[in-house]
Amino acid sequence: MPAADDRAALAELLAPAISYCEHEIANMNASVRLLEKAERQRIENAYDEGERWRGLATDDFIRMVDALVVLTR
């Protein structure tokens, strides 16, 4: 059972970070459509739907999201 306890503890520690990232990603995805046409088109061409936030995010934020994805698998 220690593995299950460890997983539960990890999930509890990561929950605030995941929630923050989800909120920021939603804001960035919504912001893409407010950009000037050329910038919006560049991001839409570079990233799939739901991933367009990556065109507005800092490298540190992208690394944090990618790390959280790996940790929660």
HUZIVEN-V672542 format. One record per residue. PHI is phi in radians with two decimals (none if undefined). PSI is psi in degrees with one decimal (NA if undefined). Layout:
phi-><PHI,PHI>
psi-><PSI,PSI>
This chain:
phi-><none,-1.00,-1.11,-1.16,-1.13,-1.09,-1.12,-1.15,-1.13,-1.09,-1.07,-1.17,-1.24,-1.49,-0.93,-1.12,-1.17,-1.13,-1.07,-1.05,-1.11,-1.05,-1.12,-1.13,-1.10,-1.07,-1.11,-1.19,-1.05,-1.20,-1.27,-0.98,-1.23,-1.61,-1.29,-1.08,-0.94,-1.12,-1.18,-1.05,-1.11,-1.05,-1.19,-1.11,-1.32,-1.51,-2.29,-1.26,-0.96,1.54,-1.98,-1.19,-1.00,-1.08,-1.26,-1.93,-1.40,-1.34,-1.06,-1.10,-1.14,-1.06,-1.10,-1.11,-1.09,-1.09,-1.15,-1.11,-1.08,-1.14,-1.16,-1.66,-1.39>
psi-><-17.7,-33.9,-39.9,-39.3,-41.6,-42.4,-40.5,-41.4,-42.6,-44.1,-40.1,-37.5,-35.1,-18.0,-46.2,-37.8,-40.5,-44.0,-44.6,-46.8,-41.8,-41.7,-47.3,-39.6,-43.5,-42.6,-43.1,-42.3,-39.5,-32.9,-25.6,-42.0,-11.1,-5.3,163.1,153.1,-45.7,-44.8,-42.5,-44.6,-40.1,-45.9,-42.7,-34.2,-28.4,-27.4,148.0,162.5,135.1,-15.3,5.0,-18.1,-28.2,-26.8,-15.5,-16.2,154.4,161.7,-38.7,-41.9,-42.8,-43.6,-39.1,-46.0,-44.8,-39.1,-41.3,-37.6,-44.6,-43.4,-27.5,2.1,NA>
